[in-house]
Amino acid sequence: MVVKKAIAKKAPATKKAAARGRTKAGDNYVCGVCGLAITVDEDCGCEEACDIICCSEPMKRRRARK
């Protein structure tokens, strides 16, 4: 008779959200779908990082122009 040994499986690694800081005044974001660009006027009061959504996708932070 063949005996199978139980092997403990590791839980699949969950992807964590990118470690981003809070949205601050002066931050620039751009939509990867339509190209809309925005600049944040007021600091965000949230505890966690906020996603700014456009075209059903989170907008990407863009470096400030000098």
Secondary structure as GFF3:
##gff-version 3
##sequence-region A 1 66
A	DSSP	beta_strand	28	30	.	.	.	ID=ss1
A	DSSP	beta_strand	37	39	.	.	.	ID=ss2
A	DSSP	beta_strand	53	54	.	.	.	ID=ss3
A	DSSP	beta_strand	57	58	.	.	.	ID=ss4
A	DSSP	beta_strand	60	62	.	.	.	ID=ss5
###
